[in-house]
Amino acid sequence: VSIYQHSIFMQRPSLASLAAAKNFARADLDVILTGRSFMITGANSGIGKAVAQEIANRGGTVHLVCRNEGRAHAAKEEIVDRSKNQNVHVHIVDMSSARQVWEFALSFTQNNDLNVLINNAGCMVNQRELTEEGLEKNFATNTLGTCILTLALTPALKKAEDPRVITVSSGGMLTQKLNVDDLQFEKGTFDGTMAYAQNKRQQVILTERWASHHKEIHFSSMHPGWADTPAVQSSMPSFHAKMQTRLRTEAMGADTVVWLAVSAAAAKQPSGLFFQDRKAVATHLPLALSRSTPQEDDKLLSTLEELALKFKP
């Protein structure tokens, strides 16, 4: 059984997600975001773009962090056209390049304020590939890139009013126990789906650790449900073909991200939790042997911080 079939219980079919939405407090998203600044990685399509649109619609300043320049500018045009909000900015960054992420973050904070960081960019590469910096590509993008961007922007966020960091994880992580001794999948047979799920477990643990270390910032991670996005179509074609009629729309997948980023209700939740459908949910299945020790969690954070510093300009 693939991890995605195994964890499909985390995805209510789209009809059921509409039922979940009936219980949402609509007023939670009735907010004016003028004067607040949001950074969204992986924002030129899918959930990231849908989140950017919702924030722009409410008057927020939006920073789209994307790898592909053409698609990024096309997304910006569409978001501006629909929202009539000109405060949408494009930044071209390859999140798999540790040095590029550092350079971007350090230069961004010299010229911009930031209230909310949304770590949405991700990849699932099905063969073991190394980046130019010699890092396994899934790990470099999903874990180290996310870690570096968050670390580099933390000082700026601490100066902001009501600062928040939201990381888009996945229910696939429920099948994974942290393996802190093989972060780049050098041992055994490589499986891109398992690598992705391991990265998503790492993101949830990082969120918990950051919440305990940086009390001034509200951290959360979340599972968007399985949404019909370009990333799902390209990285999991057989899963997409089988599940197409049950997948959420991009807007459904984006809803909890937007709620965590903008609502007063989300800020009242404890920092460090994992959400689905605007509710904090468990990070482990009942009876699953997926819990790591606090020592392993600490080792993850210290290993990543040490690695990150090797690429700091």
ChimeraX commands (.cxc) that place a marker at each C-alpha (Angstrom):
marker #1 position 0.00,0.00,0.00 radius 0.5
marker #1 position 1.51,3.34,-0.95 radius 0.5
marker #1 position 1.86,5.92,1.80 radius 0.5
marker #1 position -0.59,8.11,-0.06 radius 0.5
marker #1 position -3.28,5.43,-0.11 radius 0.5
marker #1 position -2.44,4.59,3.51 radius 0.5
marker #1 position -2.81,8.19,4.60 radius 0.5
marker #1 position -5.77,9.01,2.36 radius 0.5
marker #1 position -7.94,9.00,5.47 radius 0.5
marker #1 position -6.44,12.45,6.11 radius 0.5
marker #1 position -8.12,13.57,2.89 radius 0.5
marker #1 position -11.84,13.79,3.07 radius 0.5
marker #1 position -13.27,13.48,-0.45 radius 0.5
marker #1 position -14.14,16.88,-1.89 radius 0.5
marker #1 position -17.81,16.50,-0.94 radius 0.5
marker #1 position -16.79,15.83,2.65 radius 0.5
marker #1 position -14.42,18.79,2.62 radius 0.5
marker #1 position -17.38,20.91,1.56 radius 0.5
marker #1 position -19.18,19.50,4.62 radius 0.5
marker #1 position -16.20,20.48,6.80 radius 0.5
marker #1 position -16.35,23.96,5.30 radius 0.5
marker #1 position -19.96,24.35,6.45 radius 0.5
marker #1 position -18.63,24.50,10.00 radius 0.5
marker #1 position -16.07,27.21,9.23 radius 0.5
marker #1 position -16.68,30.64,10.72 radius 0.5
marker #1 position -16.84,32.74,7.55 radius 0.5
marker #1 position -16.18,35.92,9.50 radius 0.5
marker #1 position -12.69,34.59,10.35 radius 0.5
marker #1 position -11.54,35.62,6.87 radius 0.5
marker #1 position -13.37,38.95,6.82 radius 0.5
marker #1 position -10.17,40.89,7.34 radius 0.5
marker #1 position -8.47,43.86,5.70 radius 0.5
marker #1 position -4.76,43.16,5.28 radius 0.5
marker #1 position -3.60,46.59,4.11 radius 0.5
marker #1 position -0.17,47.29,5.59 radius 0.5
marker #1 position 0.63,43.63,6.28 radius 0.5
marker #1 position 3.31,41.83,4.28 radius 0.5
marker #1 position 3.21,38.13,3.29 radius 0.5
marker #1 position 5.88,35.96,1.65 radius 0.5
marker #1 position 4.73,32.79,-0.12 radius 0.5
marker #1 position 7.19,30.29,-1.60 radius 0.5
marker #1 position 6.13,28.18,-4.58 radius 0.5
marker #1 position 3.50,30.76,-5.40 radius 0.5
marker #1 position 3.16,30.57,-9.18 radius 0.5
marker #1 position 0.65,27.67,-9.22 radius 0.5
marker #1 position -1.45,25.36,-7.08 radius 0.5
marker #1 position -2.06,26.07,-3.42 radius 0.5
marker #1 position 0.62,28.79,-3.21 radius 0.5
marker #1 position -0.96,30.83,-5.98 radius 0.5
marker #1 position -4.47,30.36,-4.50 radius 0.5
marker #1 position -3.20,31.62,-1.12 radius 0.5
marker #1 position -1.51,34.60,-2.77 radius 0.5
marker #1 position -4.76,35.48,-4.55 radius 0.5
marker #1 position -6.79,35.40,-1.31 radius 0.5
marker #1 position -4.28,37.60,0.50 radius 0.5
marker #1 position -4.06,40.08,-2.40 radius 0.5
marker #1 position -7.88,40.21,-2.54 radius 0.5
marker #1 position -7.83,41.43,1.07 radius 0.5
marker #1 position -5.26,44.16,0.42 radius 0.5
marker #1 position -2.12,42.49,1.74 radius 0.5
marker #1 position 1.33,43.07,0.25 radius 0.5
marker #1 position 2.33,39.78,-1.38 radius 0.5
marker #1 position 5.85,38.56,-2.13 radius 0.5
marker #1 position 5.81,35.62,-4.57 radius 0.5
marker #1 position 8.97,33.51,-4.24 radius 0.5
marker #1 position 9.24,31.34,-7.35 radius 0.5
marker #1 position 11.85,29.46,-9.36 radius 0.5
marker #1 position 10.42,29.98,-12.86 radius 0.5
marker #1 position 10.48,33.63,-13.94 radius 0.5
marker #1 position 7.95,33.36,-16.78 radius 0.5
marker #1 position 5.36,31.51,-14.70 radius 0.5
marker #1 position 5.94,33.82,-11.74 radius 0.5
marker #1 position 5.23,36.97,-13.74 radius 0.5
marker #1 position 2.17,35.35,-15.36 radius 0.5
marker #1 position 0.86,34.47,-11.87 radius 0.5
marker #1 position 1.52,38.01,-10.67 radius 0.5
marker #1 position -0.40,39.50,-13.61 radius 0.5
marker #1 position -3.37,37.27,-12.93 radius 0.5
marker #1 position -3.37,37.99,-9.18 radius 0.5
marker #1 position -3.13,41.77,-9.75 radius 0.5
marker #1 position -5.81,41.66,-12.44 radius 0.5
marker #1 position -8.26,39.78,-10.22 radius 0.5
marker #1 position -7.54,41.63,-6.96 radius 0.5
marker #1 position -6.81,45.14,-8.36 radius 0.5
marker #1 position -4.00,45.15,-5.77 radius 0.5
marker #1 position -0.70,46.41,-7.21 radius 0.5
marker #1 position 1.34,45.36,-4.15 radius 0.5
marker #1 position 2.36,42.00,-5.57 radius 0.5
marker #1 position 6.08,41.41,-6.04 radius 0.5
marker #1 position 8.08,38.61,-7.70 radius 0.5
marker #1 position 11.35,37.20,-6.35 radius 0.5
marker #1 position 13.16,34.52,-8.37 radius 0.5
marker #1 position 14.77,31.98,-6.04 radius 0.5
marker #1 position 15.60,28.30,-6.41 radius 0.5
marker #1 position 14.64,26.89,-2.99 radius 0.5
marker #1 position 16.91,23.87,-3.57 radius 0.5
marker #1 position 19.98,26.15,-3.61 radius 0.5
marker #1 position 20.99,26.82,0.00 radius 0.5
marker #1 position 23.23,29.73,-0.94 radius 0.5
marker #1 position 20.55,31.36,-3.11 radius 0.5
marker #1 position 18.02,31.11,-0.29 radius 0.5
marker #1 position 20.44,32.75,2.16 radius 0.5
marker #1 position 21.33,35.54,-0.30 radius 0.5
marker #1 position 17.69,36.25,-1.07 radius 0.5
marker #1 position 16.55,36.29,2.57 radius 0.5
marker #1 position 19.39,38.53,3.77 radius 0.5
marker #1 position 18.86,40.99,0.92 radius 0.5
marker #1 position 15.04,40.94,1.35 radius 0.5
marker #1 position 15.20,41.98,5.00 radius 0.5
marker #1 position 17.34,45.02,4.17 radius 0.5
marker #1 position 14.55,46.55,2.08 radius 0.5
marker #1 position 11.27,45.00,3.23 radius 0.5
marker #1 position 9.15,44.35,6.29 radius 0.5
marker #1 position 7.54,40.94,6.77 radius 0.5
marker #1 position 4.61,39.86,8.94 radius 0.5
marker #1 position 3.92,36.36,7.65 radius 0.5
marker #1 position 6.07,33.68,5.98 radius 0.5
marker #1 position 4.28,30.82,4.20 radius 0.5
marker #1 position 6.62,27.93,3.43 radius 0.5
marker #1 position 4.72,26.29,0.59 radius 0.5
marker #1 position 7.36,25.39,-2.03 radius 0.5
marker #1 position 8.08,21.70,-2.32 radius 0.5
marker #1 position 9.16,18.99,-4.72 radius 0.5
marker #1 position 8.96,15.24,-5.07 radius 0.5
marker #1 position 11.80,13.92,-7.20 radius 0.5
marker #1 position 11.41,10.20,-7.78 radius 0.5
marker #1 position 15.07,9.42,-8.55 radius 0.5
marker #1 position 17.87,10.30,-6.15 radius 0.5
marker #1 position 19.33,13.52,-7.61 radius 0.5
marker #1 position 21.95,15.84,-6.19 radius 0.5
marker #1 position 21.87,19.62,-6.50 radius 0.5
marker #1 position 24.91,21.60,-7.65 radius 0.5
marker #1 position 25.76,21.99,-3.96 radius 0.5
marker #1 position 25.86,18.20,-3.55 radius 0.5
marker #1 position 22.60,17.88,-1.61 radius 0.5
marker #1 position 19.79,15.39,-2.26 radius 0.5
marker #1 position 17.16,17.42,-4.10 radius 0.5
marker #1 position 14.02,16.64,-2.07 radius 0.5
marker #1 position 15.86,17.31,1.20 radius 0.5
marker #1 position 17.47,20.48,-0.20 radius 0.5
marker #1 position 14.13,21.96,-1.27 radius 0.5
marker #1 position 11.64,20.71,1.28 radius 0.5
marker #1 position 13.73,20.69,4.44 radius 0.5
marker #1 position 16.97,22.67,4.21 radius 0.5
marker #1 position 15.58,25.46,1.99 radius 0.5
marker #1 position 12.57,25.85,4.31 radius 0.5
marker #1 position 14.86,25.83,7.34 radius 0.5
marker #1 position 17.28,28.44,5.95 radius 0.5
marker #1 position 14.52,30.80,4.81 radius 0.5
marker #1 position 12.79,30.60,8.19 radius 0.5
marker #1 position 16.01,31.04,10.17 radius 0.5
marker #1 position 17.16,33.97,8.02 radius 0.5
marker #1 position 13.80,35.77,8.28 radius 0.5
marker #1 position 13.23,35.13,12.01 radius 0.5
marker #1 position 14.96,38.36,13.18 radius 0.5
marker #1 position 12.79,40.45,10.81 radius 0.5
marker #1 position 9.62,38.60,11.83 radius 0.5
marker #1 position 10.35,39.24,15.51 radius 0.5
marker #1 position 10.25,42.99,14.82 radius 0.5
marker #1 position 6.84,42.74,13.11 radius 0.5
marker #1 position 3.35,43.00,14.55 radius 0.5
marker #1 position 1.57,39.62,14.91 radius 0.5
marker #1 position 4.29,37.61,13.09 radius 0.5
marker #1 position 3.44,34.13,11.83 radius 0.5
marker #1 position 5.12,31.25,9.99 radius 0.5
marker #1 position 2.98,28.60,8.28 radius 0.5
marker #1 position 4.57,25.52,6.70 radius 0.5
marker #1 position 2.56,23.46,4.23 radius 0.5
marker #1 position 3.31,19.85,5.17 radius 0.5
marker #1 position 1.36,16.72,4.20 radius 0.5
marker #1 position -0.63,13.92,5.76 radius 0.5
marker #1 position 1.87,11.58,4.09 radius 0.5
marker #1 position 4.22,12.36,6.98 radius 0.5
marker #1 position 1.98,10.30,9.32 radius 0.5
marker #1 position 3.56,7.09,8.03 radius 0.5
marker #1 position 7.08,8.30,8.77 radius 0.5
marker #1 position 9.22,8.28,11.91 radius 0.5
marker #1 position 12.04,10.83,11.81 radius 0.5
marker #1 position 15.29,9.25,10.63 radius 0.5
marker #1 position 17.80,11.85,11.73 radius 0.5
marker #1 position 20.77,9.63,10.84 radius 0.5
marker #1 position 20.01,9.52,7.10 radius 0.5
marker #1 position 18.56,12.93,6.19 radius 0.5
marker #1 position 19.69,12.69,2.57 radius 0.5
marker #1 position 18.66,9.09,1.90 radius 0.5
marker #1 position 22.15,7.73,1.29 radius 0.5
marker #1 position 21.35,4.27,2.70 radius 0.5
marker #1 position 19.15,1.58,1.14 radius 0.5
marker #1 position 16.94,1.85,-1.94 radius 0.5
marker #1 position 15.79,5.37,-2.73 radius 0.5
marker #1 position 12.03,5.99,-2.83 radius 0.5
marker #1 position 10.99,9.54,-3.77 radius 0.5
marker #1 position 7.55,9.25,-2.19 radius 0.5
marker #1 position 9.02,8.10,1.12 radius 0.5
marker #1 position 11.71,10.81,0.92 radius 0.5
marker #1 position 9.00,13.44,0.46 radius 0.5
marker #1 position 6.99,12.07,3.40 radius 0.5
marker #1 position 10.13,12.03,5.57 radius 0.5
marker #1 position 10.76,15.70,4.63 radius 0.5
marker #1 position 7.18,16.51,5.60 radius 0.5
marker #1 position 7.67,14.84,9.01 radius 0.5
marker #1 position 10.82,16.94,9.42 radius 0.5
marker #1 position 8.84,20.13,8.69 radius 0.5
marker #1 position 6.30,19.28,11.42 radius 0.5
marker #1 position 9.08,18.65,13.96 radius 0.5
marker #1 position 10.86,21.87,12.94 radius 0.5
marker #1 position 7.60,23.79,13.45 radius 0.5
marker #1 position 7.28,22.38,16.97 radius 0.5
marker #1 position 10.91,23.17,17.77 radius 0.5
marker #1 position 10.78,26.71,16.34 radius 0.5
marker #1 position 7.62,27.40,18.35 radius 0.5
marker #1 position 9.42,26.48,21.57 radius 0.5
marker #1 position 12.54,28.53,20.69 radius 0.5
marker #1 position 10.91,31.69,19.27 radius 0.5
marker #1 position 7.93,32.58,21.45 radius 0.5
marker #1 position 7.38,35.96,19.75 radius 0.5
marker #1 position 6.32,34.26,16.48 radius 0.5
marker #1 position 3.24,32.07,15.92 radius 0.5
marker #1 position 4.29,28.88,14.10 radius 0.5
marker #1 position 2.01,26.27,12.54 radius 0.5
marker #1 position 2.17,23.43,10.04 radius 0.5
marker #1 position -0.74,22.01,8.10 radius 0.5
marker #1 position -2.08,19.34,5.76 radius 0.5
marker #1 position -4.03,20.87,2.86 radius 0.5
marker #1 position -5.78,17.63,1.94 radius 0.5
marker #1 position -4.99,16.04,-1.39 radius 0.5
marker #1 position -5.67,18.82,-3.86 radius 0.5
marker #1 position -5.77,18.72,-7.67 radius 0.5
marker #1 position -2.62,20.77,-8.27 radius 0.5
marker #1 position 0.03,20.70,-11.03 radius 0.5
marker #1 position 2.52,19.30,-8.48 radius 0.5
marker #1 position 0.29,16.32,-7.66 radius 0.5
marker #1 position -0.39,15.69,-11.38 radius 0.5
marker #1 position 3.31,15.69,-12.31 radius 0.5
marker #1 position 4.88,13.94,-9.30 radius 0.5
marker #1 position 2.15,11.34,-8.64 radius 0.5
marker #1 position 0.43,10.67,-11.98 radius 0.5
marker #1 position -1.04,7.25,-11.06 radius 0.5
marker #1 position -2.31,8.55,-7.71 radius 0.5
marker #1 position -3.81,11.57,-9.51 radius 0.5
marker #1 position -5.53,9.36,-12.11 radius 0.5
marker #1 position -7.05,7.07,-9.46 radius 0.5
marker #1 position -8.10,9.80,-7.04 radius 0.5
marker #1 position -9.02,12.63,-9.44 radius 0.5
marker #1 position -12.72,12.67,-8.60 radius 0.5
marker #1 position -11.98,12.84,-4.87 radius 0.5
marker #1 position -9.30,15.53,-4.93 radius 0.5
marker #1 position -9.92,18.98,-3.49 radius 0.5
marker #1 position -9.79,22.13,-5.54 radius 0.5
marker #1 position -6.77,24.39,-5.09 radius 0.5
marker #1 position -8.99,26.87,-3.22 radius 0.5
marker #1 position -10.07,24.14,-0.75 radius 0.5
marker #1 position -6.44,23.17,-0.23 radius 0.5
marker #1 position -5.50,26.81,0.36 radius 0.5
marker #1 position -8.28,27.61,2.84 radius 0.5
marker #1 position -6.53,26.53,6.06 radius 0.5
marker #1 position -3.28,28.20,4.98 radius 0.5
marker #1 position -5.14,31.49,4.50 radius 0.5
marker #1 position -6.96,31.01,7.83 radius 0.5
marker #1 position -3.67,30.40,9.66 radius 0.5
marker #1 position -2.06,33.40,7.93 radius 0.5
marker #1 position -4.74,36.04,8.44 radius 0.5
marker #1 position -7.36,35.17,11.06 radius 0.5
marker #1 position -7.44,36.34,14.67 radius 0.5
marker #1 position -8.86,32.91,15.59 radius 0.5
marker #1 position -5.71,31.12,14.35 radius 0.5
marker #1 position -3.42,33.36,16.39 radius 0.5
marker #1 position -5.30,32.32,19.54 radius 0.5
marker #1 position -4.30,28.68,18.99 radius 0.5
marker #1 position -1.09,27.50,20.69 radius 0.5
marker #1 position 2.03,27.88,18.55 radius 0.5
marker #1 position 3.60,24.79,16.98 radius 0.5
marker #1 position 0.49,22.76,16.11 radius 0.5
marker #1 position -0.44,20.80,12.94 radius 0.5
marker #1 position -3.76,21.73,11.29 radius 0.5
marker #1 position -6.27,20.34,8.83 radius 0.5
marker #1 position -9.59,22.01,7.97 radius 0.5
marker #1 position -8.90,24.87,10.42 radius 0.5
marker #1 position -8.50,22.44,13.35 radius 0.5
marker #1 position -5.41,21.22,15.16 radius 0.5
marker #1 position -5.04,17.47,14.53 radius 0.5
marker #1 position -2.75,14.71,15.81 radius 0.5
marker #1 position 0.73,14.36,14.29 radius 0.5
marker #1 position 0.78,10.57,14.83 radius 0.5
marker #1 position -1.67,7.80,13.99 radius 0.5
marker #1 position -3.03,5.82,16.97 radius 0.5
marker #1 position -0.59,3.02,17.93 radius 0.5
marker #1 position 1.85,4.07,15.20 radius 0.5
marker #1 position 5.56,3.76,16.00 radius 0.5
marker #1 position 6.27,7.15,14.42 radius 0.5
marker #1 position 7.28,9.18,17.47 radius 0.5
marker #1 position 10.85,10.39,17.71 radius 0.5
marker #1 position 12.56,11.26,20.98 radius 0.5
marker #1 position 13.16,14.87,22.07 radius 0.5
marker #1 position 16.88,14.15,21.60 radius 0.5
marker #1 position 16.30,13.11,17.98 radius 0.5
marker #1 position 14.19,16.23,17.37 radius 0.5
marker #1 position 16.94,18.42,18.84 radius 0.5
marker #1 position 19.52,16.64,16.70 radius 0.5
marker #1 position 17.45,17.39,13.58 radius 0.5
marker #1 position 17.43,21.10,14.36 radius 0.5
marker #1 position 21.13,21.28,15.27 radius 0.5
marker #1 position 22.19,19.22,12.21 radius 0.5
marker #1 position 20.18,21.46,9.87 radius 0.5
marker #1 position 21.44,24.68,11.47 radius 0.5
marker #1 position 25.03,23.45,11.20 radius 0.5
marker #1 position 24.56,22.48,7.54 radius 0.5
marker #1 position 22.76,25.74,6.77 radius 0.5
marker #1 position 25.67,27.81,8.11 radius 0.5
marker #1 position 28.05,26.12,5.65 radius 0.5
marker #1 position 26.20,27.86,2.82 radius 0.5
marker #1 position 25.75,31.26,4.46 radius 0.5
marker #1 position 27.40,33.98,2.35 radius 0.5
marker link #1:1,2 radius 0.2
marker link #1:2,3 radius 0.2
marker link #1:3,4 radius 0.2
marker link #1:4,5 radius 0.2
marker link #1:5,6 radius 0.2
marker link #1:6,7 radius 0.2
marker link #1:7,8 radius 0.2
marker link #1:8,9 radius 0.2
marker link #1:9,10 radius 0.2
marker link #1:10,11 radius 0.2
marker link #1:11,12 radius 0.2
marker link #1:12,13 radius 0.2
marker link #1:13,14 radius 0.2
marker link #1:14,15 radius 0.2
marker link #1:15,16 radius 0.2
marker link #1:16,17 radius 0.2
marker link #1:17,18 radius 0.2
marker link #1:18,19 radius 0.2
marker link #1:19,20 radius 0.2
marker link #1:20,21 radius 0.2
marker link #1:21,22 radius 0.2
marker link #1:22,23 radius 0.2
marker link #1:23,24 radius 0.2
marker link #1:24,25 radius 0.2
marker link #1:25,26 radius 0.2
marker link #1:26,27 radius 0.2
marker link #1:27,28 radius 0.2
marker link #1:28,29 radius 0.2
marker link #1:29,30 radius 0.2
marker link #1:30,31 radius 0.2
marker link #1:31,32 radius 0.2
marker link #1:32,33 radius 0.2
marker link #1:33,34 radius 0.2
marker link #1:34,35 radius 0.2
marker link #1:35,36 radius 0.2
marker link #1:36,37 radius 0.2
marker link #1:37,38 radius 0.2
marker link #1:38,39 radius 0.2
marker link #1:39,40 radius 0.2
marker link #1:40,41 radius 0.2
marker link #1:41,42 radius 0.2
marker link #1:42,43 radius 0.2
marker link #1:43,44 radius 0.2
marker link #1:44,45 radius 0.2
marker link #1:45,46 radius 0.2
marker link #1:46,47 radius 0.2
marker link #1:47,48 radius 0.2
marker link #1:48,49 radius 0.2
marker link #1:49,50 radius 0.2
marker link #1:50,51 radius 0.2
marker link #1:51,52 radius 0.2
marker link #1:52,53 radius 0.2
marker link #1:53,54 radius 0.2
marker link #1:54,55 radius 0.2
marker link #1:55,56 radius 0.2
marker link #1:56,57 radius 0.2
marker link #1:57,58 radius 0.2
marker link #1:58,59 radius 0.2
marker link #1:59,60 radius 0.2
marker link #1:60,61 radius 0.2
marker link #1:61,62 radius 0.2
marker link #1:62,63 radius 0.2
marker link #1:63,64 radius 0.2
marker link #1:64,65 radius 0.2
marker link #1:65,66 radius 0.2
marker link #1:66,67 radius 0.2
marker link #1:67,68 radius 0.2
marker link #1:68,69 radius 0.2
marker link #1:69,70 radius 0.2
marker link #1:70,71 radius 0.2
marker link #1:71,72 radius 0.2
marker link #1:72,73 radius 0.2
marker link #1:73,74 radius 0.2
marker link #1:74,75 radius 0.2
marker link #1:75,76 radius 0.2
marker link #1:76,77 radius 0.2
marker link #1:77,78 radius 0.2
marker link #1:78,79 radius 0.2
marker link #1:79,80 radius 0.2
marker link #1:80,81 radius 0.2
marker link #1:81,82 radius 0.2
marker link #1:82,83 radius 0.2
marker link #1:83,84 radius 0.2
marker link #1:84,85 radius 0.2
marker link #1:85,86 radius 0.2
marker link #1:86,87 radius 0.2
marker link #1:87,88 radius 0.2
marker link #1:88,89 radius 0.2
marker link #1:89,90 radius 0.2
marker link #1:90,91 radius 0.2
marker link #1:91,92 radius 0.2
marker link #1:92,93 radius 0.2
marker link #1:93,94 radius 0.2
marker link #1:94,95 radius 0.2
marker link #1:95,96 radius 0.2
marker link #1:96,97 radius 0.2
marker link #1:97,98 radius 0.2
marker link #1:98,99 radius 0.2
marker link #1:99,100 radius 0.2
marker link #1:100,101 radius 0.2
marker link #1:101,102 radius 0.2
marker link #1:102,103 radius 0.2
marker link #1:103,104 radius 0.2
marker link #1:104,105 radius 0.2
marker link #1:105,106 radius 0.2
marker link #1:106,107 radius 0.2
marker link #1:107,108 radius 0.2
marker link #1:108,109 radius 0.2
marker link #1:109,110 radius 0.2
marker link #1:110,111 radius 0.2
marker link #1:111,112 radius 0.2
marker link #1:112,113 radius 0.2
marker link #1:113,114 radius 0.2
marker link #1:114,115 radius 0.2
marker link #1:115,116 radius 0.2
marker link #1:116,117 radius 0.2
marker link #1:117,118 radius 0.2
marker link #1:118,119 radius 0.2
marker link #1:119,120 radius 0.2
marker link #1:120,121 radius 0.2
marker link #1:121,122 radius 0.2
marker link #1:122,123 radius 0.2
marker link #1:123,124 radius 0.2
marker link #1:124,125 radius 0.2
marker link #1:125,126 radius 0.2
marker link #1:126,127 radius 0.2
marker link #1:127,128 radius 0.2
marker link #1:128,129 radius 0.2
marker link #1:129,130 radius 0.2
marker link #1:130,131 radius 0.2
marker link #1:131,132 radius 0.2
marker link #1:132,133 radius 0.2
marker link #1:133,134 radius 0.2
marker link #1:134,135 radius 0.2
marker link #1:135,136 radius 0.2
marker link #1:136,137 radius 0.2
marker link #1:137,138 radius 0.2
marker link #1:138,139 radius 0.2
marker link #1:139,140 radius 0.2
marker link #1:140,141 radius 0.2
marker link #1:141,142 radius 0.2
marker link #1:142,143 radius 0.2
marker link #1:143,144 radius 0.2
marker link #1:144,145 radius 0.2
marker link #1:145,146 radius 0.2
marker link #1:146,147 radius 0.2
marker link #1:147,148 radius 0.2
marker link #1:148,149 radius 0.2
marker link #1:149,150 radius 0.2
marker link #1:150,151 radius 0.2
marker link #1:151,152 radius 0.2
marker link #1:152,153 radius 0.2
marker link #1:153,154 radius 0.2
marker link #1:154,155 radius 0.2
marker link #1:155,156 radius 0.2
marker link #1:156,157 radius 0.2
marker link #1:157,158 radius 0.2
marker link #1:158,159 radius 0.2
marker link #1:159,160 radius 0.2
marker link #1:160,161 radius 0.2
marker link #1:161,162 radius 0.2
marker link #1:162,163 radius 0.2
marker link #1:163,164 radius 0.2
marker link #1:164,165 radius 0.2
marker link #1:165,166 radius 0.2
marker link #1:166,167 radius 0.2
marker link #1:167,168 radius 0.2
marker link #1:168,169 radius 0.2
marker link #1:169,170 radius 0.2
marker link #1:170,171 radius 0.2
marker link #1:171,172 radius 0.2
marker link #1:172,173 radius 0.2
marker link #1:173,174 radius 0.2
marker link #1:174,175 radius 0.2
marker link #1:175,176 radius 0.2
marker link #1:176,177 radius 0.2
marker link #1:177,178 radius 0.2
marker link #1:178,179 radius 0.2
marker link #1:179,180 radius 0.2
marker link #1:180,181 radius 0.2
marker link #1:181,182 radius 0.2
marker link #1:182,183 radius 0.2
marker link #1:183,184 radius 0.2
marker link #1:184,185 radius 0.2
marker link #1:185,186 radius 0.2
marker link #1:186,187 radius 0.2
marker link #1:187,188 radius 0.2
marker link #1:188,189 radius 0.2
marker link #1:189,190 radius 0.2
marker link #1:190,191 radius 0.2
marker link #1:191,192 radius 0.2
marker link #1:192,193 radius 0.2
marker link #1:193,194 radius 0.2
marker link #1:194,195 radius 0.2
marker link #1:195,196 radius 0.2
marker link #1:196,197 radius 0.2
marker link #1:197,198 radius 0.2
marker link #1:198,199 radius 0.2
marker link #1:199,200 radius 0.2
marker link #1:200,201 radius 0.2
marker link #1:201,202 radius 0.2
marker link #1:202,203 radius 0.2
marker link #1:203,204 radius 0.2
marker link #1:204,205 radius 0.2
marker link #1:205,206 radius 0.2
marker link #1:206,207 radius 0.2
marker link #1:207,208 radius 0.2
marker link #1:208,209 radius 0.2
marker link #1:209,210 radius 0.2
marker link #1:210,211 radius 0.2
marker link #1:211,212 radius 0.2
marker link #1:212,213 radius 0.2
marker link #1:213,214 radius 0.2
marker link #1:214,215 radius 0.2
marker link #1:215,216 radius 0.2
marker link #1:216,217 radius 0.2
marker link #1:217,218 radius 0.2
marker link #1:218,219 radius 0.2
marker link #1:219,220 radius 0.2
marker link #1:220,221 radius 0.2
marker link #1:221,222 radius 0.2
marker link #1:222,223 radius 0.2
marker link #1:223,224 radius 0.2
marker link #1:224,225 radius 0.2
marker link #1:225,226 radius 0.2
marker link #1:226,227 radius 0.2
marker link #1:227,228 radius 0.2
marker link #1:228,229 radius 0.2
marker link #1:229,230 radius 0.2
marker link #1:230,231 radius 0.2
marker link #1:231,232 radius 0.2
marker link #1:232,233 radius 0.2
marker link #1:233,234 radius 0.2
marker link #1:234,235 radius 0.2
marker link #1:235,236 radius 0.2
marker link #1:236,237 radius 0.2
marker link #1:237,238 radius 0.2
marker link #1:238,239 radius 0.2
marker link #1:239,240 radius 0.2
marker link #1:240,241 radius 0.2
marker link #1:241,242 radius 0.2
marker link #1:242,243 radius 0.2
marker link #1:243,244 radius 0.2
marker link #1:244,245 radius 0.2
marker link #1:245,246 radius 0.2
marker link #1:246,247 radius 0.2
marker link #1:247,248 radius 0.2
marker link #1:248,249 radius 0.2
marker link #1:249,250 radius 0.2
marker link #1:250,251 radius 0.2
marker link #1:251,252 radius 0.2
marker link #1:252,253 radius 0.2
marker link #1:253,254 radius 0.2
marker link #1:254,255 radius 0.2
marker link #1:255,256 radius 0.2
marker link #1:256,257 radius 0.2
marker link #1:257,258 radius 0.2
marker link #1:258,259 radius 0.2
marker link #1:259,260 radius 0.2
marker link #1:260,261 radius 0.2
marker link #1:261,262 radius 0.2
marker link #1:262,263 radius 0.2
marker link #1:263,264 radius 0.2
marker link #1:264,265 radius 0.2
marker link #1:265,266 radius 0.2
marker link #1:266,267 radius 0.2
marker link #1:267,268 radius 0.2
marker link #1:268,269 radius 0.2
marker link #1:269,270 radius 0.2
marker link #1:270,271 radius 0.2
marker link #1:271,272 radius 0.2
marker link #1:272,273 radius 0.2
marker link #1:273,274 radius 0.2
marker link #1:274,275 radius 0.2
marker link #1:275,276 radius 0.2
marker link #1:276,277 radius 0.2
marker link #1:277,278 radius 0.2
marker link #1:278,279 radius 0.2
marker link #1:279,280 radius 0.2
marker link #1:280,281 radius 0.2
marker link #1:281,282 radius 0.2
marker link #1:282,283 radius 0.2
marker link #1:283,284 radius 0.2
marker link #1:284,285 radius 0.2
marker link #1:285,286 radius 0.2
marker link #1:286,287 radius 0.2
marker link #1:287,288 radius 0.2
marker link #1:288,289 radius 0.2
marker link #1:289,290 radius 0.2
marker link #1:290,291 radius 0.2
marker link #1:291,292 radius 0.2
marker link #1:292,293 radius 0.2
marker link #1:293,294 radius 0.2
marker link #1:294,295 radius 0.2
marker link #1:295,296 radius 0.2
marker link #1:296,297 radius 0.2
marker link #1:297,298 radius 0.2
marker link #1:298,299 radius 0.2
marker link #1:299,300 radius 0.2
marker link #1:300,301 radius 0.2
marker link #1:301,302 radius 0.2
marker link #1:302,303 radius 0.2
marker link #1:303,304 radius 0.2
marker link #1:304,305 radius 0.2
marker link #1:305,306 radius 0.2
marker link #1:306,307 radius 0.2
marker link #1:307,308 radius 0.2
marker link #1:308,309 radius 0.2
marker link #1:309,310 radius 0.2
marker link #1:310,311 radius 0.2
marker link #1:311,312 radius 0.2
marker link #1:312,313 radius 0.2
view
